């Protein structure tokens, strides 16, 4: 897994030289090594949403059900990644992009799936499937919609998503424990739980600091391993029920929790979140194009977004939540310089192989929740920090962008601080209002339109597109030009041209 110059030279000298850099074909041994490196980079992030949703659905003590959720997440990630890397030119960007279960919709899905024995999972899966179809319909036209989702909006929403997930980590650490405070029973974390979560967090932090490159990213898996091993002699880990999970994936386990159910309010919630997933996916495709040095046009962005949302459509079949491209693997592309899409396709095959063994998910389900909580602080915090990183592209001087972010985050925090704040509203409205993510999305989009869109001059003349591209593009696809990509990468503020960083 070395990313040293010698490793790169070896890969280059033994590979073919294609017209497009992403079409480079490496020897089989290098495909396997570099593909495995991609999977190790994203594995913890790929299975974490399944663990969060499973716990919210009341399945934390059911290894068989948790095994289905984890293996389903891996199977769908493998399928969607194959579509993204080697798919048809209308389905898949044919770029080295890893697709996996996204953290973006996790908070909303946990709210929809909350219950016992997975009874409400069909509602969450139905909303996910409907949102996937909604996203698929939008992909040809997304070039026209993306102007409403500049970094000021996406950065705010992603930051709120990370913040809204923090209570999940706290609940994992408490693990249902209570204590008496001022004569009342309140939730609290016992010292043993705090110690186990703190140990897990410490291992992750030390590993991230001491281990270079890819190994630093594996510190989350190391933290989970060390925390679990320490919990065994303390009697806090129970692997006795792991055998209840299927060893090999059983085809009859599709729709394991029942057929999807379609509820209007749940679908509206997920469709709004799907807009964020599409925006994030478009920015990732643009970023990969810059890193690999290949041409990214309207057709390719639309094709890539179709692969992203494909997981949301087929995911419920395998009990998986919506998918999106993984940013950490984009960083790995820049780190290693290995740009071949066949490397990532090999990684997709590894994901499919892992997904064929639900017993691995049963093992993950047996990890003590305080250990997961310690790791969750980093995982969920990284989502929020990604949003902050996006907001760093925005100019906050002499404009109303600061007010936009402040108002959006304020609206998002209210239901987190006071879960009963909207209890007087009709039930159908309360479900939407209770989601801080939806509140932040609505406020940030509307304020961005009022502050930065209405009355502003056009950003410039769209760049030219080849006639061949226009002839084969779907409705609206030709609207997404290189100029539109540059507009998205830059802030929506009125920065002087000299202050803008090329390629952003």
Phi and psi in degrees as a GROMACS rama.xvg file:
@    title "Ramachandran Plot"
@    xaxis  label "Phi"
@    yaxis  label "Psi"
@TYPE xy
-66.4569  142.963  UNK-2
-113.581  27.1317  UNK-3
-72.7142  162.428  UNK-4
-57.5106  -34.553  UNK-5
-65.0296  -37.5829  UNK-6
-64.6787  -41.4804  UNK-7
-64.7788  -42.2997  UNK-8
-62.0672  -40.9494  UNK-9
-62.3921  -41.3251  UNK-10
-64.2074  -39.4203  UNK-11
-71.3722  -40.7314  UNK-12
-73.6353  -22.8542  UNK-13
-102.917  6.32948  UNK-14
-110.08  160.432  UNK-15
-75.1484  161.558  UNK-16
-110.383  100.134  UNK-17
-87.664  171.686  UNK-18
-68.127  -38.294  UNK-19
-106.183  134.565  UNK-20
-60.6628  -31.1206  UNK-21
-74.1028  -9.94689  UNK-22
-91.1361  6.36274  UNK-23
-59.9713  132.942  UNK-24
-109.014  116.315  UNK-25
-94.7707  163.467  UNK-26
-59.8344  154.846  UNK-27
-57.5805  -39.658  UNK-28
-65.394  -36.0985  UNK-29
-74.3392  -36.1941  UNK-30
-57.8598  -42.6982  UNK-31
-68.0287  -44.9516  UNK-32
-65.7762  -50.0181  UNK-33
-71.523  -32.1047  UNK-34
-65.8752  -42.2907  UNK-35
-62.7075  -36.3436  UNK-36
-60.8762  -41.4102  UNK-37
-63.1885  -40.4607  UNK-38
-70.1435  -39.7926  UNK-39
-63.2745  -32.447  UNK-40
-66.7151  -36.3303  UNK-41
-107.88  -3.65853  UNK-42
-59.2837  -48.9512  UNK-43
-60.0168  -43.3186  UNK-44
-67.7742  -27.6497  UNK-45
-74.6803  -35.27  UNK-46
-95.0671  -18.0857  UNK-47
-59.2815  -44.011  UNK-48
-57.5205  -37.4973  UNK-49
-63.9616  -39.8  UNK-50
-66.8453  -40.5031  UNK-51
-64.0112  -48.9632  UNK-52
-65.0904  -42.1053  UNK-53
-61.3411  -41.033  UNK-54
-65.3491  -41.5556  UNK-55
-64.9949  -31.6625  UNK-56
-83.4895  3.48043  UNK-57
80.4046  29.4537  UNK-58
-112.335  11.2907  UNK-59
-58.6439  -29.5499  UNK-60
-103.542  21.3916  UNK-61
-122.391  87.0933  UNK-62
-58.1429  -33.2603  UNK-63
-64.6096  -46.3741  UNK-64
-67.7491  -41.6986  UNK-65
-65.0873  -34.7039  UNK-66
-62.6708  -37.8419  UNK-67
-63.8986  -43.6976  UNK-68
-62.9523  -44.9025  UNK-69
-69.1497  -46.94  UNK-70
-65.6916  -35.311  UNK-71
-63.1575  -41.2418  UNK-72
-61.3092  -40.5725  UNK-73
-71.0677  -40.865  UNK-74
-62.657  -47.2625  UNK-75
-66.9827  -37.3592  UNK-76
-60.7717  -41.6413  UNK-77
-64.369  -42.8231  UNK-78
-64.363  -48.806  UNK-79
-65.0343  -36.2497  UNK-80
-67.9026  -38.8837  UNK-81
-62.4068  -42.6562  UNK-82
-61.5127  -39.7029  UNK-83
-69.6855  -35.6191  UNK-84
-90.8849  -40.679  UNK-85
-125.676  13.7627  UNK-86
-69.4966  179.596  UNK-87
-65.1088  156.601  UNK-88
-64.7071  -16.7858  UNK-89
-96.2954  -8.33074  UNK-90
-137.655  92.9528  UNK-91
116.51  131.608  UNK-92
-77.3949  -9.21916  UNK-93
53.9197  49.6861  UNK-94
-128.59  159.914  UNK-95
-76.1679  72.7603  UNK-96
-120.527  127.924  UNK-97
-91.4868  131.568  UNK-98
-113.265  134.218  UNK-99
-151.253  177.352  UNK-100
-61.7691  131.222  UNK-101
-90.1277  146.813  UNK-102
-80.094  -18.4323  UNK-103
-57.0236  -46.7307  UNK-104
-89.6709  3.01674  UNK-105
-59.9143  -44.9549  UNK-106
-60.2632  -44.2171  UNK-107
-66.649  -39.6466  UNK-108
-67.0307  -39.9353  UNK-109
-62.3767  -36.468  UNK-110
-66.1088  -39.285  UNK-111
-73.1069  -33.8777  UNK-112
-90.8925  -6.89523  UNK-113
-54.2647  131.04  UNK-114
162.645  -157.852  UNK-115
-123.547  141.006  UNK-116
65.089  19.9967  UNK-117
71.9352  20.1005  UNK-118
-62.7689  -27.8994  UNK-119
-102.165  2.47015  UNK-120
-60.5746  -37.4923  UNK-121
-57.4214  -32.315  UNK-122
-66.6509  -44.9917  UNK-123
-64.0387  -41.9225  UNK-124
-69.172  -36.1415  UNK-125
-63.683  -41.7512  UNK-126
-65.559  -37.7654  UNK-127
-64.1616  -43.5126  UNK-128
-64.8077  -44.1897  UNK-129
-63.4189  -40.0708  UNK-130
-65.7988  -34.0949  UNK-131
-64.321  -42.7366  UNK-132
-63.8499  -41.6499  UNK-133
-58.4473  -45.6065  UNK-134
-64.7535  -38.6676  UNK-135
-62.7499  -39.2191  UNK-136
-65.6725  -35.1186  UNK-137
-78.3849  -21.788  UNK-138
-54.6449  -38.9839  UNK-139
-68.393  -24.1724  UNK-140
-103.228  3.66175  UNK-141
-67.9247  -23.0257  UNK-142
-60.372  -29.2298  UNK-143
-81.2867  -26.5239  UNK-144
-89.3637  -21.4036  UNK-145
-65.6017  -20.3462  UNK-146
-64.7835  -19.8194  UNK-147
-87.7771  0.840679  UNK-148
-129.526  57.7489  UNK-149
-73.2802  176.352  UNK-150
-54.2587  -31.8108  UNK-151
-62.9725  -32.6012  UNK-152
-84.3978  -52.0509  UNK-153
-64.9501  -39.4436  UNK-154
-62.0676  -41.8408  UNK-155
-63.4017  -46.3432  UNK-156
-65.0347  -44.3859  UNK-157
-65.9273  -37.8653  UNK-158
-60.8112  -44.2676  UNK-159
-63.7235  -38.0919  UNK-160
-59.3618  -46.1085  UNK-161
-62.3706  -43.0984  UNK-162
-64.0734  -41.5335  UNK-163
-68.2025  -19.1551  UNK-164
-84.8434  -14.6432  UNK-165
-59.5859  -40.3187  UNK-166
-57.7931  -27.8966  UNK-167
-63.8028  -45.564  UNK-168
-61.6346  -40.9612  UNK-169
-62.7688  -43.1809  UNK-170
-65.5169  -36.0913  UNK-171
-61.0722  -43.7804  UNK-172
-66.2508  -40.8483  UNK-173
-69.3041  -35.4496  UNK-174
55.2322  40.5906  UNK-175
78.1595  6.43859  UNK-176
-77.3236  148.634  UNK-177
-133.817  164.528  UNK-178
-147.98  168.328  UNK-179
-94.2792  125.86  UNK-180
-135.834  118.523  UNK-181
54.4976  39.185  UNK-182
80.1573  5.00747  UNK-183
-122.47  150.03  UNK-184
-80.7988  121.451  UNK-185
-128.661  154.28  UNK-186
-68.9376  139.725  UNK-187
-157.984  158.43  UNK-188
-101.118  117.855  UNK-189
-61.5599  159.786  UNK-190
-59.5902  -38.0601  UNK-191
-62.7605  -40.8786  UNK-192
-66.2721  -43.5489  UNK-193
-61.2925  -42.0313  UNK-194
-63.5005  -41.9917  UNK-195
-68.1015  -42.9751  UNK-196
-64.8673  -41.0705  UNK-197
-64.3103  -39.1861  UNK-198
-63.1954  -45.9288  UNK-199
-59.3416  -45.7829  UNK-200
-62.3634  -41.2181  UNK-201
-63.6262  -41.5159  UNK-202
-63.3687  -41.1999  UNK-203
-63.3374  -44.6751  UNK-204
-66.3773  -44.2053  UNK-205
-65.3573  -42.6324  UNK-206
-62.4592  -40.4476  UNK-207
-64.5836  -32.8746  UNK-208
-79.7165  -37.5499  UNK-209
-93.0668  -32.4644  UNK-210
-89.704  135.002  UNK-211
-84.1786  152.677  UNK-212
51.5981  -127.606  UNK-213
-61.0136  -32.9321  UNK-214
-67.4954  -30.7866  UNK-215
-63.388  -35.7768  UNK-216
-69.6982  -24.2414  UNK-217
-79.2285  -1.40693  UNK-218
-63.6736  -27.3006  UNK-219
-65.7487  -45.3416  UNK-220
-62.9684  -38.4828  UNK-221
-63.6016  -42.5743  UNK-222
-61.6748  -42.6331  UNK-223
-62.0409  -40.786  UNK-224
-65.9678  -49.4147  UNK-225
-63.6946  -45.8034  UNK-226
-59.5215  -40.1294  UNK-227
-68.7811  -42.4156  UNK-228
-62.0003  -39.8699  UNK-229
-68.6355  -32.0354  UNK-230
-72.949  -22.5731  UNK-231
-62.6219  -53.4956  UNK-232
-66.5285  -18.7515  UNK-233
-83.4122  -2.66521  UNK-234
72.9839  22.1788  UNK-235
-102.211  0.493385  UNK-236
-121.743  136.325  UNK-237
-130.813  105.908  UNK-238
-102.342  12.0692  UNK-239
-66.6756  -24.8571  UNK-240
-100.603  6.42789  UNK-241
-59.5253  -34.0754  UNK-242
-63.7705  -13.8274  UNK-243
-72.5844  -20.974  UNK-244
-78.7135  146.332  UNK-245
-62.5768  139.806  UNK-246
-72.3541  -45.2182  UNK-247
-117.425  144.484  UNK-248
-58.1023  129.975  UNK-249
-99.4382  119.713  UNK-250
-56.4068  -25.0355  UNK-251
-74.6256  -5.35142  UNK-252
-87.2154  4.02471  UNK-253
-63.2149  146.331  UNK-254
51.1683  45.9177  UNK-255
-56.8361  -36.0698  UNK-256
-98.1602  10.0012  UNK-257
108.505  166.161  UNK-258
-65.2642  145.016  UNK-259
-58.5685  143.69  UNK-260
-113.019  138.144  UNK-261
-111.74  107.842  UNK-262
-112.27  135.253  UNK-263
-59.054  -49.5423  UNK-264
-63.03  -39.2753  UNK-265
-65.1221  -39.6624  UNK-266
-66.377  -41.8819  UNK-267
-59.9642  -44.101  UNK-268
-58.1124  -48.5226  UNK-269
-70.8822  -31.2945  UNK-270
-66.5582  -38.6816  UNK-271
-63.1743  -42.6645  UNK-272
-66.18  -33.3521  UNK-273
-61.0831  -32.1137  UNK-274
-60.706  -38.9055  UNK-275
-67.9128  -41.7474  UNK-276
-60.447  -43.2425  UNK-277
-64.8138  -41.5604  UNK-278
-63.4244  -44.9205  UNK-279
-62.0631  -41.8142  UNK-280
-63.1903  -40.6214  UNK-281
-62.0481  -42.5885  UNK-282
-65.9666  -35.2378  UNK-283
-67.1283  -41.0121  UNK-284
-62.6907  -42.9427  UNK-285
-61.2776  -43.3802  UNK-286
-63.8523  -42.8265  UNK-287
-65.0121  -37.9246  UNK-288
-60.2016  -39.5709  UNK-289
-68.7656  -40.5308  UNK-290
-68.4135  -41.4932  UNK-291
-82.6442  -17.4983  UNK-292
75.9215  33.2847  UNK-293
-114.979  162.306  UNK-294
-76.4013  131.475  UNK-295
-118.427  115.941  UNK-296
-119.204  -175.807  UNK-297
-60.5324  -44.4493  UNK-298
-61.6624  -39.6715  UNK-299
-70.4021  -37.8298  UNK-300
-64.6044  -45.2039  UNK-301
-62.4839  -42.9531  UNK-302
-63.2322  -40.1828  UNK-303
-66.1213  -39.1553  UNK-304
-67.1932  -32.8011  UNK-305
-63.4702  -39.2203  UNK-306
-66.7755  -37.9498  UNK-307
-59.459  -47.6104  UNK-308
-81.1928  -11.1264  UNK-309
-60.2856  -35.5743  UNK-310
-64.4607  -30.5659  UNK-311
-70.3182  -29.3718  UNK-312
-81.6589  -45.7862  UNK-313
-88.0872  -15.8012  UNK-314
-55.5821  -48.3022  UNK-315
-57.6863  -24.9439  UNK-316
-60.9563  -37.7993  UNK-317
-104.878  16.1767  UNK-318
63.2623  42.9355  UNK-319
-116.572  152.902  UNK-320
-92.4157  171.983  UNK-321
-56.1867  152.065  UNK-322
-112.983  161.122  UNK-323
-158.482  168.337  UNK-324
-70.3478  150.46  UNK-325
-100.065  120.546  UNK-326
-67.0518  -34.2542  UNK-327
-62.6073  -30.817  UNK-328
-75.3283  -25.2476  UNK-329
-66.1655  -40.1547  UNK-330
-61.9886  -35.645  UNK-331
-65.7081  -35.3834  UNK-332
-58.4474  -46.4917  UNK-333
-66.6684  -34.7725  UNK-334
-69.1433  -44.2112  UNK-335
-91.0358  -27.5099  UNK-336
77.5222  5.70775  UNK-337
-89.177  110.175  UNK-338
-105.593  1.40671  UNK-339
-68.6706  130.172  UNK-340
-71.9557  -20.7923  UNK-341
-71.7512  -22.6052  UNK-342
-63.6465  -48.328  UNK-343
-68.7259  -34.4013  UNK-344
-62.4314  -38.1443  UNK-345
-63.7719  -39.4801  UNK-346
-61.1021  -36.4357  UNK-347
-62.6996  -38.4086  UNK-348
-63.8079  -36.9615  UNK-349
-65.1011  -40.7403  UNK-350
-60.6298  -42.9504  UNK-351
-62.2474  -40.378  UNK-352
-64.3845  -43.0438  UNK-353
-64.9133  -38.5957  UNK-354
-67.2205  -17.4329  UNK-355
-77.4032  -1.54062  UNK-356
-124.583  85.6142  UNK-357
-59.0117  -21.3833  UNK-358
-60.0124  -28.8157  UNK-359
-64.3  -37.7323  UNK-360
-65.7886  -34.3374  UNK-361
-63.8158  -37.0337  UNK-362
-65.3208  -44.2285  UNK-363
-60.5045  -36.8556  UNK-364
-68.6447  -22.7624  UNK-365
-82.4968  -6.83711  UNK-366
-65.3302  130.241  UNK-367
-56.9092  140.951  UNK-368
-63.1067  -32.2916  UNK-369
-61.0746  -33.0288  UNK-370
-66.4428  -45.2658  UNK-371
-61.3412  -37.1035  UNK-372
-64.0156  -41.444  UNK-373
-61.8095  -41.9581  UNK-374
-71.2881  -33.4855  UNK-375
-62.3875  -31.7343  UNK-376
-57.9763  -38.3834  UNK-377
-79.0602  -45.6971  UNK-378
-61.2495  -48.8927  UNK-379
-72.7289  -35.9687  UNK-380
-63.4425  -32.2462  UNK-381
-67.6523  -29.6557  UNK-382
-65.3636  -47.9373  UNK-383
-61.5232  -41.3404  UNK-384
-67.5975  -29.3362  UNK-385
-63.7837  -39.201  UNK-386
-64.9005  -39.8347  UNK-387
-63.3578  -39.4167  UNK-388
-61.6387  -39.7099  UNK-389
-66.0892  -40.9105  UNK-390
-65.7706  -21.5885  UNK-391
-65.1641  -17.5382  UNK-392
-78.4762  -11.0867  UNK-393
-94.1691  140.149  UNK-394
-87.1504  124.859  UNK-395
-107.524  12.7555  UNK-396
-98.4298  137.517  UNK-397
55.8078  37.0843  UNK-398
-151.827  -174.159  UNK-399
-104.308  16.0417  UNK-400
-63.2648  -36.2137  UNK-401
-62.8548  -40.9458  UNK-402
-64.3468  -38.8057  UNK-403
-59.1999  -51.3842  UNK-404
-65.064  -43.884  UNK-405
-61.1141  -44.2127  UNK-406
-66.2182  -42.1819  UNK-407
-64.8601  -46.216  UNK-408
-67.2109  -37.7864  UNK-409
-59.8197  -45.727  UNK-410
-63.1101  -36.5154  UNK-411
-70.1686  -33.7115  UNK-412
-74.4116  -28.8313  UNK-413
-53.4395  -54.1496  UNK-414
-68.5049  -20.6546  UNK-415
-73.1694  -41.1663  UNK-416
-76.1157  -37.4371  UNK-417
-131.546  88.9901  UNK-418
-59.5181  -21.3963  UNK-419
-97.3099  11.8784  UNK-420
-57.7288  -37.2669  UNK-421
-102.674  23.2987  UNK-422
-64.4804  -23.9883  UNK-423
-77.9114  -13.453  UNK-424
-75.7662  157.788  UNK-425
-56.9284  148.766  UNK-426
-56.7559  -41.3529  UNK-427
-65.5302  -35.5044  UNK-428
-77.7409  -35.9617  UNK-429
-61.389  -38.3578  UNK-430
-58.4996  -41.0407  UNK-431
-75.0541  -45.4596  UNK-432
-65.0607  -30.2604  UNK-433
-68.308  -19.6215  UNK-434
-82.7149  111.807  UNK-435
-62.0051  -29.1414  UNK-436
-65.6981  -45.4947  UNK-437
-64.6442  -42.3195  UNK-438
-59.5392  -45.0016  UNK-439
-64.5447  -38.9446  UNK-440
-64.086  -47.6661  UNK-441
-63.7196  -46.6732  UNK-442
-64.8201  -45.1186  UNK-443
-67.045  -39.0917  UNK-444
-66.827  -47.3538  UNK-445
-65.1265  -43.0826  UNK-446
-68.6326  -34.1986  UNK-447
-64.4726  -39.971  UNK-448
-62.9211  -44.6121  UNK-449
-68.7817  -40.6166  UNK-450
-87.2108  -36.2511  UNK-451
-121.802  -7.09212  UNK-452
-113.089  -55.3916  UNK-453
-64.4581  126.547  UNK-454
82.9136  -3.13215  UNK-455
-87.2252  145.442  UNK-456
-69.3544  157.695  UNK-457
-60.157  146.253  UNK-458
-73.7259  -13.5737  UNK-459
149.532  173.123  UNK-460
-79.6491  129.897  UNK-461
-56.981  145.624  UNK-462
-69.3866  158.4  UNK-463
-71.761  152.49  UNK-464
-125.858  140.959  UNK-465
-59.6567  142.492  UNK-466
-59.6252  -33.7916  UNK-467
-63.7722  -37.4354  UNK-468
-65.7085  -43.0265  UNK-469
-64.0668  -38.4624  UNK-470
-65.5329  -28.3693  UNK-471
-108.624  0.540922  UNK-472
-78.7668  149.894  UNK-473
-76.6946  175.59  UNK-474
-57.3558  122.227  UNK-475
87.3332  -14.6723  UNK-476
-64.1378  -36.4141  UNK-477
-67.4859  -12.9579  UNK-478
-70.2794  -25.7881  UNK-479
-87.8022  99.0424  UNK-480
-108.414  178.564  UNK-481
-59.0696  -35.107  UNK-482
-64.5935  -40.6026  UNK-483
-63.6968  -38.8108  UNK-484
-63.1931  -42.8792  UNK-485
-65.1478  -37.2439  UNK-486
-64.1902  -40.2628  UNK-487
-66.6726  -42.5552  UNK-488
-66.9891  -29.3805  UNK-489
-86.1136  171.105  UNK-490
-73.7179  160.152  UNK-491
-87.0489  8.3425  UNK-492
-87.0576  174.614  UNK-493
-93.658  60.4158  UNK-494
-75.1134  146.524  UNK-495
-61.0123  146.958  UNK-496
-56.958  -35.4808  UNK-497
-67.5007  -21.0225  UNK-498
-90.1535  -4.22221  UNK-499
-88.607  140.633  UNK-500
-87.3806  124.862  UNK-501
-58.4986  139.916  UNK-502
86.0982  -1.93624  UNK-503
